[in-house]
Amino acid sequence: MKLVPASLEEQVNRVDRQRSLYIGIANALVAVWSVYRVIWGFYLAMTFDWVAGAMVPQLLLWGVIGVISGVVAFAFLNRYFKAS
C-alpha cells in the first residue's frame, strides 16, 4: 500500500539522499510544531470562550500545514532510509 502519491514520490526520488534527510527532518519539525499549535489553540478555545470563533481559521491553517508537512516529511525520510 502506497502512502505517498506517485507524483510526489517521483519528484522526491530525484533529490540527493543526504538532502532528503535534511528536508525530511525540517518538515518533521514543522509537523510537530503544527501539532503543538493546534493543541495550544484548542486549549485557548476551551479556556476562553470568547476567542473560540477567532481561533477556527488558525486551527484549520495549522492543521493543513501539519498534514502537508507530515506527508512531505514521510516521503523524504522514506526516500532516505530506503535508498542505499
Secondary structure as GFF3:
##gff-version 3
##sequence-region A 1 84
A	DSSP	alpha_helix	6	12	.	.	.	ID=ss1
A	DSSP	alpha_helix	17	47	.	.	.	ID=ss2
A	DSSP	three_ten_helix	49	51	.	.	.	ID=ss3
A	DSSP	alpha_helix	52	82	.	.	.	ID=ss4
###
